[in-house]
Amino acid sequence: MPKAMDLAKELLQTFKNDIEILTFYPSSGGVFEVKANDQLIFSKKQLDRFPEPREILEKIQ
């Protein structure tokens, strides 16, 4: 959960004028996926790792 909260903070700071709602859905088994406009940006489940720093931001930009 701390990594998800750090990511949320970074996304909101970077895209403060573009993000109206940011929603996290808790899951079990360490699943960690990031979607933007219903498009999968990152999947810990598929890659079996957490994203590297700024990896999500770079993929969204």
Secondary structure, 3 states (H helix, E strand, C coil): CHHHHHHHHHHHHHCCCCCCCCCCCCCCCCCCEEEECCEEEEEHHHHCCCCCCCHHHHHHC
